[in-house]
Amino acid sequence: MKTILPSRSLIIKEKLDDIVREILAVAESKLAMIILFGSYARGDWVQDEYVKGHITYSYQSDLDIMLVLKKGKYAGNQGLRIEEQIEKRLEHKGLRNALSKDPWVTLVLEPINMVNIQLEKGHYFFSDIKNEGILLYNSGEFQLAEAKELPWNERRQIAQKDYEHWFGSAKEFFVECKYPLERGNYSLSAFLLHQATESFYNAILLVFSGYKPKLHNIRKLGSIAGNYNEALWQIFPHSSIEQRKSFRLLEEAYIDARYEQDYKISKEQLLYLIERVEELKTLTEKICLEKINKGDNEI
């Protein structure tokens, strides 16, 4: 595995060093490896802005980091606690701030035994990480397995099946979210819109990588999905306070819209989010079908 950043990504080396230092301060004894993956590992990250109407939207790639855990017992609820502790520390140190112009840090936790099992099965999400990732920390106690190559015709069959399921579910959620909006039940509308967003991202992740994390965090899902098509970064811009607030309400809708009486979202915010998810729907269909219909020599 590579250990040196591509020249274009050296701009974030100092921040990465700080991030690794803080991660190790929390969980060094539990970590086998820390691996940077995605656009910053490849050097094709994006940071740009565009104008639509009279509004300027800015967007950029996230920093995607996999924490490879030594033991499976550190996954599950214990893994979530480790992740929360790290994220709080990064936020306290100013290394993970939604208001900052620096890239957002997205963490993915997987135990070493599961990573190696998936590599041996030819799971291409993990194969890509091994081939393209940058090793930021290595405890020296473990080795990554050899990655099996899965034939494209087999990958295509799996991708087609996953796409039909998740894109079909997403479309249903998207249609359903508009009915409670008409009745004035904004909380239910937001929950269904969250489900649509999550399912669109799942469709993209499974078609392009064969990997779907066991989580409902649409920011994380969107961060990983953005590695496969940079247009995805434009779906939920964070240029203004209102854009950030609206997206945050969509993030929180999975739990808060159902269980918290204090959850409030306005009709205007919902209409804005529905417009953005409509764009996500269109882009998901386009890029997934293009990927599935590619020939073996185009991969």
C-alpha positions as protocol buffer text, in pm:
chain_id: "A"
residue {
  index: 1
  type: MET
  ca { x: 0 y: 0 z: 0 }
}
residue {
  index: 2
  type: LYS
  ca { x: 118 y: 352 z: -78 }
}
residue {
  index: 3
  type: THR
  ca { x: 241 y: 577 z: 201 }
}
residue {
  index: 4
  type: ILE
  ca { x: 298 y: 904 z: 13 }
}
residue {
  index: 5
  type: LEU
  ca { x: 25 y: 1147 z: -85 }
}
residue {
  index: 6
  type: PRO
  ca { x: -13 y: 1239 z: -452 }
}
residue {
  index: 7
  type: SER
  ca { x: 145 y: 1578 z: -520 }
}
residue {
  index: 8
  type: ARG
  ca { x: -193 y: 1748 z: -569 }
}
residue {
  index: 9
  type: SER
  ca { x: -306 y: 1634 z: -222 }
}
residue {
  index: 10
  type: LEU
  ca { x: -1 y: 1760 z: -33 }
}
residue {
  index: 11
  type: ILE
  ca { x: -206 y: 2069 z: 43 }
}
residue {
  index: 12
  type: ILE
  ca { x: -383 y: 1874 z: 320 }
}
residue {
  index: 13
  type: LYS
  ca { x: -77 y: 1689 z: 460 }
}
residue {
  index: 14
  type: GLU
  ca { x: -44 y: 1911 z: 768 }
}
residue {
  index: 15
  type: LYS
  ca { x: -413 y: 1870 z: 849 }
}
residue {
  index: 16
  type: LEU
  ca { x: -391 y: 1495 z: 794 }
}
residue {
  index: 17
  type: ASP
  ca { x: -96 y: 1470 z: 1031 }
}
residue {
  index: 18
  type: ASP
  ca { x: -299 y: 1656 z: 1297 }
}
residue {
  index: 19
  type: ILE
  ca { x: -600 y: 1431 z: 1239 }
}
residue {
  index: 20
  type: VAL
  ca { x: -394 y: 1113 z: 1273 }
}
residue {
  index: 21
  type: ARG
  ca { x: -238 y: 1246 z: 1593 }
}
residue {
  index: 22
  type: GLU
  ca { x: -581 y: 1308 z: 1747 }
}
residue {
  index: 23
  type: ILE
  ca { x: -719 y: 971 z: 1634 }
}
residue {
  index: 24
  type: LEU
  ca { x: -425 y: 791 z: 1794 }
}
residue {
  index: 25
  type: ALA
  ca { x: -468 y: 990 z: 2113 }
}
residue {
  index: 26
  type: VAL
  ca { x: -814 y: 836 z: 2146 }
}
residue {
  index: 27
  type: ALA
  ca { x: -779 y: 486 z: 2006 }
}
residue {
  index: 28
  type: GLU
  ca { x: -420 y: 384 z: 1923 }
}
residue {
  index: 29
  type: SER
  ca { x: -442 y: 60 z: 2124 }
}
residue {
  index: 30
  type: LYS
  ca { x: -747 y: -46 z: 1923 }
}
residue {
  index: 31
  type: LEU
  ca { x: -622 y: 42 z: 1574 }
}
residue {
  index: 32
  type: ALA
  ca { x: -441 y: -180 z: 1325 }
}
residue {
  index: 33
  type: MET
  ca { x: -423 y: 83 z: 1050 }
}
residue {
  index: 34
  type: ILE
  ca { x: -542 y: 426 z: 944 }
}
residue {
  index: 35
  type: ILE
  ca { x: -597 y: 458 z: 569 }
}
residue {
  index: 36
  type: LEU
  ca { x: -686 y: 764 z: 362 }
}
residue {
  index: 37
  type: PHE
  ca { x: -905 y: 663 z: 68 }
}
residue {
  index: 38
  type: GLY
  ca { x: -1112 y: 831 z: -201 }
}
residue {
  index: 39
  type: SER
  ca { x: -1041 y: 1148 z: -396 }
}
residue {
  index: 40
  type: TYR
  ca { x: -762 y: 1288 z: -175 }
}
residue {
  index: 41
  type: ALA
  ca { x: -581 y: 952 z: -186 }
}
residue {
  index: 42
  type: ARG
  ca { x: -610 y: 951 z: -567 }
}
residue {
  index: 43
  type: GLY
  ca { x: -538 y: 1322 z: -605 }
}
residue {
  index: 44
  type: ASP
  ca { x: -857 y: 1399 z: -800 }
}
residue {
  index: 45
  type: TRP
  ca { x: -1039 y: 1591 z: -524 }
}
residue {
  index: 46
  type: VAL
  ca { x: -1256 y: 1886 z: -619 }
}
residue {
  index: 47
  type: GLN
  ca { x: -1311 y: 2230 z: -467 }
}
residue {
  index: 48
  type: ASP
  ca { x: -1518 y: 2466 z: -676 }
}
residue {
  index: 49
  type: GLU
  ca { x: -1822 y: 2688 z: -699 }
}
residue {
  index: 50
  type: TYR
  ca { x: -2096 y: 2755 z: -952 }
}
residue {
  index: 51
  type: VAL
  ca { x: -2370 y: 3010 z: -1002 }
}
residue {
  index: 52
  type: LYS
  ca { x: -2735 y: 2915 z: -1042 }
}
residue {
  index: 53
  type: GLY
  ca { x: -2981 y: 3196 z: -1078 }
}
residue {
  index: 54
  type: HIS
  ca { x: -2841 y: 3472 z: -857 }
}
residue {
  index: 55
  type: ILE
  ca { x: -2690 y: 3238 z: -597 }
}
residue {
  index: 56
  type: THR
  ca { x: -2330 y: 3116 z: -580 }
}
residue {
  index: 57
  type: TYR
  ca { x: -2289 y: 2758 z: -454 }
}
residue {
  index: 58
  type: SER
  ca { x: -1958 y: 2619 z: -329 }
}
residue {
  index: 59
  type: TYR
  ca { x: -1869 y: 2253 z: -285 }
}
residue {
  index: 60
  type: GLN
  ca { x: -1568 y: 2033 z: -217 }
}
residue {
  index: 61
  type: SER
  ca { x: -1462 y: 1673 z: -162 }
}
residue {
  index: 62
  type: ASP
  ca { x: -1444 y: 1528 z: 188 }
}
residue {
  index: 63
  type: LEU
  ca { x: -1146 y: 1361 z: 354 }
}
residue {
  index: 64
  type: ASP
  ca { x: -1240 y: 992 z: 378 }
}
residue {
  index: 65
  type: ILE
  ca { x: -1047 y: 792 z: 636 }
}
residue {
  index: 66
  type: MET
  ca { x: -1084 y: 423 z: 721 }
}
residue {
  index: 67
  type: LEU
  ca { x: -995 y: 315 z: 1073 }
}
residue {
  index: 68
  type: VAL
  ca { x: -905 y: -54 z: 1061 }
}
residue {
  index: 69
  type: LEU
  ca { x: -976 y: -199 z: 1404 }
}
residue {
  index: 70
  type: LYS
  ca { x: -768 y: -478 z: 1559 }
}
residue {
  index: 71
  type: LYS
  ca { x: -1067 y: -674 z: 1685 }
}
residue {
  index: 72
  type: GLY
  ca { x: -1423 y: -731 z: 1574 }
}
residue {
  index: 73
  type: LYS
  ca { x: -1543 y: -657 z: 1926 }
}
residue {
  index: 74
  type: TYR
  ca { x: -1449 y: -294 z: 1866 }
}
residue {
  index: 75
  type: ALA
  ca { x: -1714 y: -274 z: 1595 }
}
residue {
  index: 76
  type: GLY
  ca { x: -2085 y: -237 z: 1672 }
}
residue {
  index: 77
  type: ASN
  ca { x: -2178 y: -20 z: 1969 }
}
residue {
  index: 78
  type: GLN
  ca { x: -1821 y: -2 z: 2097 }
}
residue {
  index: 79
  type: GLY
  ca { x: -1708 y: 111 z: 1754 }
}
residue {
  index: 80
  type: LEU
  ca { x: -1971 y: 383 z: 1757 }
}
residue {
  index: 81
  type: ARG
  ca { x: -1841 y: 506 z: 2093 }
}
residue {
  index: 82
  type: ILE
  ca { x: -1485 y: 515 z: 1958 }
}
residue {
  index: 83
  type: GLU
  ca { x: -1604 y: 703 z: 1652 }
}
residue {
  index: 84
  type: GLU
  ca { x: -1798 y: 954 z: 1861 }
}
residue {
  index: 85
  type: GLN
  ca { x: -1500 y: 1016 z: 2088 }
}
residue {
  index: 86
  type: ILE
  ca { x: -1272 y: 1077 z: 1789 }
}
residue {
  index: 87
  type: GLU
  ca { x: -1521 y: 1306 z: 1616 }
}
residue {
  index: 88
  type: LYS
  ca { x: -1571 y: 1512 z: 1933 }
}
residue {
  index: 89
  type: ARG
  ca { x: -1196 y: 1547 z: 1973 }
}
residue {
  index: 90
  type: LEU
  ca { x: -1153 y: 1652 z: 1609 }
}
residue {
  index: 91
  type: GLU
  ca { x: -1431 y: 1908 z: 1647 }
}
residue {
  index: 92
  type: HIS
  ca { x: -1278 y: 2040 z: 1972 }
}
residue {
  index: 93
  type: LYS
  ca { x: -942 y: 2081 z: 1796 }
}
residue {
  index: 94
  type: GLY
  ca { x: -1105 y: 2258 z: 1499 }
}
residue {
  index: 95
  type: LEU
  ca { x: -1022 y: 1975 z: 1259 }
}
residue {
  index: 96
  type: ARG
  ca { x: -1384 y: 1887 z: 1178 }
}
residue {
  index: 97
  type: ASN
  ca { x: -1602 y: 2194 z: 1138 }
}
residue {
  index: 98
  type: ALA
  ca { x: -1899 y: 2227 z: 904 }
}
residue {
  index: 99
  type: LEU
  ca { x: -1847 y: 2604 z: 892 }
}
residue {
  index: 100
  type: SER
  ca { x: -1483 y: 2577 z: 788 }
}
residue {
  index: 101
  type: LYS
  ca { x: -1362 y: 2594 z: 430 }
}
residue {
  index: 102
  type: ASP
  ca { x: -1140 y: 2293 z: 501 }
}
residue {
  index: 103
  type: PRO
  ca { x: -1266 y: 1953 z: 381 }
}
residue {
  index: 104
  type: TRP
  ca { x: -1502 y: 1767 z: 612 }
}
residue {
  index: 105
  type: VAL
  ca { x: -1357 y: 1454 z: 775 }
}
residue {
  index: 106
  type: THR
  ca { x: -1555 y: 1132 z: 728 }
}
residue {
  index: 107
  type: LEU
  ca { x: -1455 y: 824 z: 928 }
}
residue {
  index: 108
  type: VAL
  ca { x: -1533 y: 462 z: 838 }
}
residue {
  index: 109
  type: LEU
  ca { x: -1456 y: 189 z: 1094 }
}
residue {
  index: 110
  type: GLU
  ca { x: -1406 y: -176 z: 998 }
}
residue {
  index: 111
  type: PRO
  ca { x: -1231 y: -464 z: 1184 }
}
residue {
  index: 112
  type: ILE
  ca { x: -920 y: -612 z: 1018 }
}
residue {
  index: 113
  type: ASN
  ca { x: -1069 y: -962 z: 995 }
}
residue {
  index: 114
  type: MET
  ca { x: -1370 y: -834 z: 800 }
}
residue {
  index: 115
  type: VAL
  ca { x: -1148 y: -624 z: 570 }
}
residue {
  index: 116
  type: ASN
  ca { x: -938 y: -929 z: 486 }
}
residue {
  index: 117
  type: ILE
  ca { x: -1242 y: -1152 z: 432 }
}
residue {
  index: 118
  type: GLN
  ca { x: -1383 y: -899 z: 187 }
}
residue {
  index: 119
  type: LEU
  ca { x: -1048 y: -865 z: 7 }
}
residue {
  index: 120
  type: GLU
  ca { x: -1031 y: -1243 z: -37 }
}
residue {
  index: 121
  type: LYS
  ca { x: -1387 y: -1243 z: -175 }
}
residue {
  index: 122
  type: GLY
  ca { x: -1299 y: -983 z: -436 }
}
residue {
  index: 123
  type: HIS
  ca { x: -1504 y: -707 z: -271 }
}
residue {
  index: 124
  type: TYR
  ca { x: -1399 y: -416 z: -491 }
}
residue {
  index: 125
  type: PHE
  ca { x: -1458 y: -137 z: -236 }
}
residue {
  index: 126
  type: PHE
  ca { x: -1181 y: -285 z: -21 }
}
residue {
  index: 127
  type: SER
  ca { x: -969 y: -377 z: -323 }
}
residue {
  index: 128
  type: ASP
  ca { x: -981 y: -15 z: -438 }
}
residue {
  index: 129
  type: ILE
  ca { x: -880 y: 104 z: -91 }
}
residue {
  index: 130
  type: LYS
  ca { x: -584 y: -135 z: -87 }
}
residue {
  index: 131
  type: ASN
  ca { x: -477 y: -34 z: -439 }
}
residue {
  index: 132
  type: GLU
  ca { x: -542 y: 341 z: -414 }
}
residue {
  index: 133
  type: GLY
  ca { x: -534 y: 418 z: -42 }
}
residue {
  index: 134
  type: ILE
  ca { x: -260 y: 594 z: 152 }
}
residue {
  index: 135
  type: LEU
  ca { x: -144 y: 425 z: 471 }
}
residue {
  index: 136
  type: LEU
  ca { x: -131 y: 695 z: 740 }
}
residue {
  index: 137
  type: TYR
  ca { x: -62 y: 467 z: 1038 }
}
residue {
  index: 138
  type: ASN
  ca { x: 30 y: 100 z: 1078 }
}
residue {
  index: 139
  type: SER
  ca { x: 57 y: -80 z: 1411 }
}
residue {
  index: 140
  type: GLY
  ca { x: 271 y: -342 z: 1236 }
}
residue {
  index: 141
  type: GLU
  ca { x: 68 y: -627 z: 1387 }
}
residue {
  index: 142
  type: PHE
  ca { x: -141 y: -721 z: 1081 }
}
residue {
  index: 143
  type: GLN
  ca { x: -119 y: -769 z: 707 }
}
residue {
  index: 144
  type: LEU
  ca { x: -385 y: -698 z: 448 }
}
residue {
  index: 145
  type: ALA
  ca { x: -489 y: -1002 z: 244 }
}
residue {
  index: 146
  type: GLU
  ca { x: -433 y: -1030 z: -130 }
}
residue {
  index: 147
  type: ALA
  ca { x: -723 y: -883 z: -323 }
}
residue {
  index: 148
  type: LYS
  ca { x: -912 y: -1120 z: -549 }
}
residue {
  index: 149
  type: GLU
  ca { x: -1024 y: -979 z: -883 }
}
residue {
  index: 150
  type: LEU
  ca { x: -1398 y: -1023 z: -944 }
}
residue {
  index: 151
  type: PRO
  ca { x: -1489 y: -1061 z: -1315 }
}
residue {
  index: 152
  type: TRP
  ca { x: -1686 y: -765 z: -1450 }
}
residue {
  index: 153
  type: ASN
  ca { x: -1979 y: -977 z: -1571 }
}
residue {
  index: 154
  type: GLU
  ca { x: -2025 y: -1100 z: -1214 }
}
residue {
  index: 155
  type: ARG
  ca { x: -1988 y: -746 z: -1075 }
}
residue {
  index: 156
  type: ARG
  ca { x: -2244 y: -622 z: -1327 }
}
residue {
  index: 157
  type: GLN
  ca { x: -2505 y: -879 z: -1225 }
}
residue {
  index: 158
  type: ILE
  ca { x: -2465 y: -786 z: -859 }
}
residue {
  index: 159
  type: ALA
  ca { x: -2473 y: -413 z: -941 }
}
residue {
  index: 160
  type: GLN
  ca { x: -2788 y: -448 z: -1152 }
}
residue {
  index: 161
  type: LYS
  ca { x: -2972 y: -630 z: -876 }
}
residue {
  index: 162
  type: ASP
  ca { x: -2862 y: -381 z: -609 }
}
residue {
  index: 163
  type: TYR
  ca { x: -2955 y: -86 z: -830 }
}
residue {
  index: 164
  type: GLU
  ca { x: -3305 y: -216 z: -902 }
}
residue {
  index: 165
  type: HIS
  ca { x: -3372 y: -270 z: -531 }
}
residue {
  index: 166
  type: TRP
  ca { x: -3229 y: 50 z: -385 }
}
residue {
  index: 167
  type: PHE
  ca { x: -3321 y: 290 z: -664 }
}
residue {
  index: 168
  type: GLY
  ca { x: -3673 y: 146 z: -668 }
}
residue {
  index: 169
  type: SER
  ca { x: -3705 y: 194 z: -293 }
}
residue {
  index: 170
  type: ALA
  ca { x: -3568 y: 547 z: -315 }
}
residue {
  index: 171
  type: LYS
  ca { x: -3821 y: 646 z: -581 }
}
residue {
  index: 172
  type: GLU
  ca { x: -4106 y: 517 z: -364 }
}
residue {
  index: 173
  type: PHE
  ca { x: -3986 y: 713 z: -61 }
}
residue {
  index: 174
  type: PHE
  ca { x: -3945 y: 1023 z: -276 }
}
residue {
  index: 175
  type: VAL
  ca { x: -4300 y: 1002 z: -407 }
}
residue {
  index: 176
  type: GLU
  ca { x: -4440 y: 930 z: -61 }
}
residue {
  index: 177
  type: CYS
  ca { x: -4264 y: 1227 z: 104 }
}
residue {
  index: 178
  type: LYS
  ca { x: -4483 y: 1474 z: -88 }
}
residue {
  index: 179
  type: TYR
  ca { x: -4818 y: 1355 z: 51 }
}
residue {
  index: 180
  type: PRO
  ca { x: -4758 y: 1445 z: 418 }
}
residue {
  index: 181
  type: LEU
  ca { x: -4614 y: 1777 z: 296 }
}
residue {
  index: 182
  type: GLU
  ca { x: -4948 y: 1855 z: 134 }
}
residue {
  index: 183
  type: ARG
  ca { x: -5126 y: 1767 z: 460 }
}
residue {
  index: 184
  type: GLY
  ca { x: -4894 y: 1985 z: 665 }
}
residue {
  index: 185
  type: ASN
  ca { x: -4715 y: 1694 z: 836 }
}
residue {
  index: 186
  type: TYR
  ca { x: -4367 y: 1829 z: 775 }
}
residue {
  index: 187
  type: SER
  ca { x: -4189 y: 1595 z: 1015 }
}
residue {
  index: 188
  type: LEU
  ca { x: -4313 y: 1282 z: 837 }
}
residue {
  index: 189
  type: SER
  ca { x: -4230 y: 1438 z: 502 }
}
residue {
  index: 190
  type: ALA
  ca { x: -3873 y: 1506 z: 620 }
}
residue {
  index: 191
  type: PHE
  ca { x: -3833 y: 1147 z: 746 }
}
residue {
  index: 192
  type: LEU
  ca { x: -3945 y: 1000 z: 414 }
}
residue {
  index: 193
  type: LEU
  ca { x: -3720 y: 1241 z: 226 }
}
residue {
  index: 194
  type: HIS
  ca { x: -3429 y: 1128 z: 441 }
}
residue {
  index: 195
  type: GLN
  ca { x: -3510 y: 766 z: 351 }
}
residue {
  index: 196
  type: ALA
  ca { x: -3516 y: 856 z: -17 }
}
residue {
  index: 197
  type: THR
  ca { x: -3179 y: 1030 z: 10 }
}
residue {
  index: 198
  type: GLU
  ca { x: -3025 y: 740 z: 201 }
}
residue {
  index: 199
  type: SER
  ca { x: -3153 y: 490 z: -55 }
}
residue {
  index: 200
  type: PHE
  ca { x: -3025 y: 689 z: -354 }
}
residue {
  index: 201
  type: TYR
  ca { x: -2680 y: 700 z: -196 }
}
residue {
  index: 202
  type: ASN
  ca { x: -2698 y: 327 z: -120 }
}
residue {
  index: 203
  type: ALA
  ca { x: -2777 y: 257 z: -485 }
}
residue {
  index: 204
  type: ILE
  ca { x: -2470 y: 455 z: -595 }
}
residue {
  index: 205
  type: LEU
  ca { x: -2239 y: 295 z: -340 }
}
residue {
  index: 206
  type: LEU
  ca { x: -2346 y: -58 z: -425 }
}
residue {
  index: 207
  type: VAL
  ca { x: -2325 y: -8 z: -802 }
}
residue {
  index: 208
  type: PHE
  ca { x: -1983 y: 157 z: -790 }
}
residue {
  index: 209
  type: SER
  ca { x: -1819 y: -19 z: -496 }
}
residue {
  index: 210
  type: GLY
  ca { x: -2035 y: -311 z: -383 }
}
residue {
  index: 211
  type: TYR
  ca { x: -2016 y: -164 z: -33 }
}
residue {
  index: 212
  type: LYS
  ca { x: -2292 y: -19 z: 183 }
}
residue {
  index: 213
  type: PRO
  ca { x: -2199 y: 86 z: 537 }
}
residue {
  index: 214
  type: LYS
  ca { x: -2447 y: -9 z: 810 }
}
residue {
  index: 215
  type: LEU
  ca { x: -2548 y: 346 z: 890 }
}
residue {
  index: 216
  type: HIS
  ca { x: -2819 y: 604 z: 825 }
}
residue {
  index: 217
  type: ASN
  ca { x: -2592 y: 908 z: 825 }
}
residue {
  index: 218
  type: ILE
  ca { x: -2655 y: 1070 z: 487 }
}
residue {
  index: 219
  type: ARG
  ca { x: -2354 y: 1300 z: 522 }
}
residue {
  index: 220
  type: LYS
  ca { x: -2124 y: 999 z: 550 }
}
residue {
  index: 221
  type: LEU
  ca { x: -2302 y: 809 z: 274 }
}
residue {
  index: 222
  type: GLY
  ca { x: -2283 y: 1114 z: 49 }
}
residue {
  index: 223
  type: SER
  ca { x: -1917 y: 1163 z: 132 }
}
residue {
  index: 224
  type: ILE
  ca { x: -1824 y: 812 z: 21 }
}
residue {
  index: 225
  type: ALA
  ca { x: -2052 y: 829 z: -284 }
}
residue {
  index: 226
  type: GLY
  ca { x: -1891 y: 1156 z: -390 }
}
residue {
  index: 227
  type: ASN
  ca { x: -1570 y: 967 z: -464 }
}
residue {
  index: 228
  type: TYR
  ca { x: -1737 y: 810 z: -767 }
}
residue {
  index: 229
  type: ASN
  ca { x: -1876 y: 1121 z: -936 }
}
residue {
  index: 230
  type: GLU
  ca { x: -1782 y: 1479 z: -849 }
}
residue {
  index: 231
  type: ALA
  ca { x: -2125 y: 1611 z: -954 }
}
residue {
  index: 232
  type: LEU
  ca { x: -2258 y: 1454 z: -632 }
}
residue {
  index: 233
  type: TRP
  ca { x: -2078 y: 1725 z: -433 }
}
residue {
  index: 234
  type: GLN
  ca { x: -2310 y: 1981 z: -589 }
}
residue {
  index: 235
  type: ILE
  ca { x: -2631 y: 1818 z: -464 }
}
residue {
  index: 236
  type: PHE
  ca { x: -2621 y: 1963 z: -112 }
}
residue {
  index: 237
  type: PRO
  ca { x: -2410 y: 2280 z: -119 }
}
residue {
  index: 238
  type: HIS
  ca { x: -2303 y: 2435 z: 211 }
}
residue {
  index: 239
  type: SER
  ca { x: -2238 y: 2790 z: 94 }
}
residue {
  index: 240
  type: SER
  ca { x: -2491 y: 2962 z: 318 }
}
residue {
  index: 241
  type: ILE
  ca { x: -2618 y: 2925 z: 672 }
}
residue {
  index: 242
  type: GLU
  ca { x: -2964 y: 2836 z: 542 }
}
residue {
  index: 243
  type: GLN
  ca { x: -2828 y: 2562 z: 314 }
}
residue {
  index: 244
  type: ARG
  ca { x: -2632 y: 2411 z: 603 }
}
residue {
  index: 245
  type: LYS
  ca { x: -2931 y: 2435 z: 836 }
}
residue {
  index: 246
  type: SER
  ca { x: -3165 y: 2269 z: 586 }
}
residue {
  index: 247
  type: PHE
  ca { x: -2926 y: 1982 z: 526 }
}
residue {
  index: 248
  type: ARG
  ca { x: -2876 y: 1940 z: 900 }
}
residue {
  index: 249
  type: LEU
  ca { x: -3252 y: 1908 z: 944 }
}
residue {
  index: 250
  type: LEU
  ca { x: -3257 y: 1639 z: 676 }
}
residue {
  index: 251
  type: GLU
  ca { x: -2971 y: 1459 z: 852 }
}
residue {
  index: 252
  type: GLU
  ca { x: -3157 y: 1467 z: 1183 }
}
residue {
  index: 253
  type: ALA
  ca { x: -3488 y: 1358 z: 1033 }
}
residue {
  index: 254
  type: TYR
  ca { x: -3412 y: 986 z: 1055 }
}
residue {
  index: 255
  type: ILE
  ca { x: -3454 y: 994 z: 1434 }
}
residue {
  index: 256
  type: ASP
  ca { x: -3570 y: 1339 z: 1542 }
}
residue {
  index: 257
  type: ALA
  ca { x: -3853 y: 1375 z: 1292 }
}
residue {
  index: 258
  type: ARG
  ca { x: -4012 y: 1062 z: 1437 }
}
residue {
  index: 259
  type: TYR
  ca { x: -3935 y: 1084 z: 1806 }
}
residue {
  index: 260
  type: GLU
  ca { x: -3862 y: 1445 z: 1903 }
}
residue {
  index: 261
  type: GLN
  ca { x: -4157 y: 1680 z: 1958 }
}
residue {
  index: 262
  type: ASP
  ca { x: -3923 y: 1976 z: 1925 }
}
residue {
  index: 263
  type: TYR
  ca { x: -3815 y: 1883 z: 1571 }
}
residue {
  index: 264
  type: LYS
  ca { x: -3922 y: 2166 z: 1339 }
}
residue {
  index: 265
  type: ILE
  ca { x: -3876 y: 2207 z: 966 }
}
residue {
  index: 266
  type: SER
  ca { x: -4053 y: 2465 z: 750 }
}
residue {
  index: 267
  type: LYS
  ca { x: -4238 y: 2415 z: 425 }
}
residue {
  index: 268
  type: GLU
  ca { x: -3979 y: 2632 z: 249 }
}
residue {
  index: 269
  type: GLN
  ca { x: -3694 y: 2418 z: 380 }
}
residue {
  index: 270
  type: LEU
  ca { x: -3871 y: 2101 z: 270 }
}
residue {
  index: 271
  type: LEU
  ca { x: -3936 y: 2236 z: -78 }
}
residue {
  index: 272
  type: TYR
  ca { x: -3570 y: 2331 z: -111 }
}
residue {
  index: 273
  type: LEU
  ca { x: -3460 y: 1983 z: 3 }
}
residue {
  index: 274
  type: ILE
  ca { x: -3708 y: 1810 z: -227 }
}
residue {
  index: 275
  type: GLU
  ca { x: -3561 y: 2006 z: -516 }
}
residue {
  index: 276
  type: ARG
  ca { x: -3210 y: 1893 z: -420 }
}
residue {
  index: 277
  type: VAL
  ca { x: -3314 y: 1528 z: -381 }
}
residue {
  index: 278
  type: GLU
  ca { x: -3487 y: 1546 z: -721 }
}
residue {
  index: 279
  type: GLU
  ca { x: -3145 y: 1633 z: -864 }
}
residue {
  index: 280
  type: LEU
  ca { x: -2991 y: 1346 z: -668 }
}
residue {
  index: 281
  type: LYS
  ca { x: -3252 y: 1109 z: -817 }
}
residue {
  index: 282
  type: THR
  ca { x: -3174 y: 1220 z: -1172 }
}
residue {
  index: 283
  type: LEU
  ca { x: -2798 y: 1196 z: -1121 }
}
residue {
  index: 284
  type: THR
  ca { x: -2822 y: 858 z: -946 }
}
residue {
  index: 285
  type: GLU
  ca { x: -3012 y: 706 z: -1236 }
}
residue {
  index: 286
  type: LYS
  ca { x: -2774 y: 852 z: -1494 }
}
residue {
  index: 287
  type: ILE
  ca { x: -2443 y: 749 z: -1338 }
}
residue {
  index: 288
  type: CYS
  ca { x: -2559 y: 407 z: -1217 }
}
residue {
  index: 289
  type: LEU
  ca { x: -2695 y: 302 z: -1555 }
}
residue {
  index: 290
  type: GLU
  ca { x: -2382 y: 432 z: -1728 }
}
residue {
  index: 291
  type: LYS
  ca { x: -2169 y: 224 z: -1492 }
}
residue {
  index: 292
  type: ILE
  ca { x: -2379 y: -91 z: -1530 }
}
residue {
  index: 293
  type: ASN
  ca { x: -2386 y: -66 z: -1909 }
}
residue {
  index: 294
  type: LYS
  ca { x: -2012 y: -17 z: -1950 }
}
residue {
  index: 295
  type: GLY
  ca { x: -1815 y: -293 z: -2114 }
}
residue {
  index: 296
  type: ASP
  ca { x: -1542 y: -491 z: -1937 }
}
residue {
  index: 297
  type: ASN
  ca { x: -1265 y: -299 z: -2116 }
}
residue {
  index: 298
  type: GLU
  ca { x: -1405 y: 35 z: -2001 }
}
residue {
  index: 299
  type: ILE
  ca { x: -1384 y: -33 z: -1628 }
}
